Amino acid sequence: MKYMLILSVMLATLPAAAQGGFQTVIPDKSINLQVTPDTLWVEGHWIALDKQSTLSGPSVSTISCDRHSGECDEQQANITVMDNAFSLSADVIEYKIERWTTKEVVASNVAGICKVRNVLKFDLEAKRVFSLQTLSEPVDEKLPQMSKDACKKIGMNLELKASTMWAKQ
């Protein structure tokens, strides 16, 4: 959990052009969002919707939701680029479904020492998927200064685009 907080902060705060020097080979296109009355499935790569959300390398996810269990699972792989080095990480993140209508599915979780609220929003009409990250409550003043500073940098707005390939710039 602590590692994911550090990785999330790094992904949110490292300046990078075209995701850490990687450029998509296939232009961003719409996702293949598959939905039934009780299940949802999608895969793709995340793109930043604002400057604060710039990713330090490619980030891909496969997300599946089950209405009966009330959960969504995101299987995620990330490349974090720092100068001429990179790390590759994989993770599975669980979300609780808050709302499931004919127009949208919303799922969220709160995790880490910063109490980060991660939200997945599936716009079923527009066939778009968003990942939003904010603090769910004020930062605990009892945390060490380094942790407080990291918590203040939390906040991402991403959109999932279709799977692609990348070329190193």
C-alpha positions as CSV (number, residue, x, y, z in Angstrom):
1,M,0.0,0.0,0.0
2,K,2.8,2.4,0.9
3,Y,4.6,1.6,-2.4
4,M,1.4,2.4,-4.3
5,L,1.2,5.8,-2.6
6,I,4.8,6.6,-3.5
7,L,4.2,5.3,-7.1
8,S,1.0,7.4,-7.4
9,V,2.7,10.5,-6.2
10,M,5.6,9.9,-8.6
11,L,3.2,9.3,-11.5
12,A,1.3,12.5,-10.6
13,T,4.3,14.8,-10.1
14,L,7.1,13.9,-12.5
15,P,7.2,16.1,-15.5
16,A,7.3,14.1,-18.7
17,A,6.6,14.7,-22.3
18,A,4.5,12.0,-24.1
19,Q,4.5,9.7,-21.0
20,G,8.1,9.6,-20.0
21,G,9.5,9.8,-23.5
22,F,7.1,7.2,-25.0
23,Q,4.8,8.2,-27.8
24,T,1.8,6.2,-28.9
25,V,2.3,4.5,-32.2
26,I,-1.5,4.1,-32.8
27,P,-3.4,7.3,-32.4
28,D,-5.7,7.5,-29.4
29,K,-9.1,6.0,-30.2
30,S,-12.2,5.0,-28.4
31,I,-12.2,2.1,-26.1
32,N,-14.1,-1.2,-26.5
33,L,-16.4,-1.0,-23.5
34,Q,-18.4,-4.2,-23.2
35,V,-21.5,-4.0,-20.9
36,T,-24.3,-6.4,-20.0
37,P,-27.0,-5.7,-17.4
38,D,-24.7,-7.3,-14.8
39,T,-21.1,-7.1,-16.0
40,L,-18.7,-4.6,-17.5
41,W,-15.3,-5.1,-19.1
42,V,-12.8,-2.7,-20.7
43,E,-9.0,-2.4,-21.4
44,G,-6.8,0.3,-22.6
45,H,-4.1,2.9,-21.7
46,W,-4.5,6.0,-19.6
47,I,-4.0,9.5,-20.8
48,A,-3.7,12.7,-18.7
49,L,-6.6,15.2,-19.0
50,D,-4.6,18.0,-17.4
51,K,-1.0,19.1,-16.7
52,Q,-1.1,17.9,-13.0
53,S,-2.1,14.4,-14.2
54,T,0.9,13.9,-16.5
55,L,2.1,10.3,-16.4
56,S,5.8,9.5,-16.2
57,G,5.4,6.5,-18.5
58,P,2.8,4.2,-20.2
59,S,0.0,3.0,-17.9
60,V,-2.4,0.2,-19.0
61,S,-5.4,-1.3,-17.3
62,T,-7.9,-4.1,-17.7
63,I,-11.1,-3.4,-15.7
64,S,-13.9,-5.8,-15.0
65,C,-17.0,-5.1,-12.9
66,D,-19.7,-7.5,-11.5
67,R,-22.9,-5.9,-10.4
68,H,-23.9,-8.8,-8.2
69,S,-20.7,-8.7,-6.2
70,G,-20.7,-4.9,-6.1
71,E,-17.1,-4.8,-7.1
72,C,-14.8,-3.7,-9.9
73,D,-11.2,-5.0,-10.3
74,E,-8.5,-3.1,-12.1
75,Q,-5.5,-5.0,-13.3
76,Q,-2.8,-2.4,-13.9
77,A,0.7,-2.2,-15.4
78,N,2.9,0.9,-15.3
79,I,6.2,1.9,-16.6
80,T,7.8,4.7,-14.5
81,V,10.6,6.5,-16.4
82,M,13.4,8.5,-14.6
83,D,16.1,9.8,-17.0
84,N,17.6,6.7,-18.7
85,A,16.1,4.2,-16.2
86,F,12.6,2.8,-15.7
87,S,10.7,0.4,-13.5
88,L,7.8,-1.8,-14.4
89,S,5.1,-2.5,-11.8
90,A,1.8,-4.5,-11.8
91,D,-1.1,-4.2,-9.4
92,V,-4.7,-5.2,-8.8
93,I,-7.0,-2.5,-7.3
94,E,-10.4,-3.3,-6.0
95,Y,-13.3,-0.7,-6.1
96,K,-16.8,-0.9,-4.6
97,I,-19.6,0.0,-7.0
98,E,-21.5,3.1,-5.8
99,R,-23.9,3.4,-8.6
100,W,-24.9,1.3,-11.6
101,T,-27.5,2.8,-14.0
102,T,-28.2,2.6,-17.7
103,K,-26.2,5.8,-18.2
104,E,-23.1,5.2,-15.9
105,V,-21.3,3.0,-13.5
106,V,-19.3,4.6,-10.7
107,A,-16.9,2.7,-8.4
108,S,-14.5,4.0,-5.8
109,N,-12.1,3.2,-3.0
110,V,-10.2,5.1,-0.3
111,A,-6.7,4.0,0.4
112,G,-3.3,4.9,1.9
113,I,-2.1,7.2,4.6
114,C,-3.3,10.2,2.6
115,K,-6.9,8.7,2.5
116,V,-6.9,9.0,-1.3
117,R,-10.3,8.6,-3.0
118,N,-9.9,6.8,-6.3
119,V,-13.0,6.9,-8.5
120,L,-13.7,5.0,-11.8
121,K,-16.5,6.5,-13.8
122,F,-17.8,4.6,-16.8
123,D,-20.0,6.8,-19.1
124,L,-22.0,4.1,-20.8
125,E,-23.7,6.5,-23.3
126,A,-20.5,8.1,-24.5
127,K,-18.5,4.9,-24.0
128,R,-15.8,6.7,-22.1
129,V,-13.9,5.7,-18.9
130,F,-12.4,8.2,-16.4
131,S,-10.1,7.8,-13.4
132,L,-10.3,10.6,-10.8
133,Q,-8.1,10.9,-7.7
134,T,-8.6,13.3,-4.8
135,L,-8.1,13.4,-1.1
136,S,-11.1,12.1,0.8
137,E,-10.4,14.2,3.9
138,P,-7.8,16.8,5.1
139,V,-4.3,15.6,5.5
140,D,-3.5,14.2,9.1
141,E,-1.3,16.8,10.8
142,K,0.4,14.0,12.7
143,L,2.0,12.6,9.6
144,P,5.7,13.2,8.9
145,Q,6.4,16.3,6.8
146,M,7.5,14.2,3.8
147,S,4.2,12.3,3.8
148,K,2.2,15.6,4.2
149,D,4.0,17.1,1.3
150,A,3.3,13.9,-0.8
151,C,-0.3,14.0,0.1
152,K,-0.7,17.6,-1.0
153,K,0.3,16.5,-4.5
154,I,-2.4,13.9,-4.9
155,G,-4.9,14.5,-7.7
156,M,-5.2,13.0,-11.1
157,N,-7.7,13.1,-14.0
158,L,-7.2,10.4,-16.6
159,E,-9.2,8.9,-19.5
160,L,-8.9,5.4,-20.8
161,K,-8.1,5.1,-24.5
162,A,-7.9,1.9,-26.6
163,S,-4.9,-0.4,-26.3
164,T,-1.9,0.8,-28.2
165,M,1.8,0.4,-28.7
166,W,4.5,2.9,-27.8
167,A,7.8,4.0,-29.4
168,K,10.6,5.5,-27.4
169,Q,11.3,9.1,-28.5
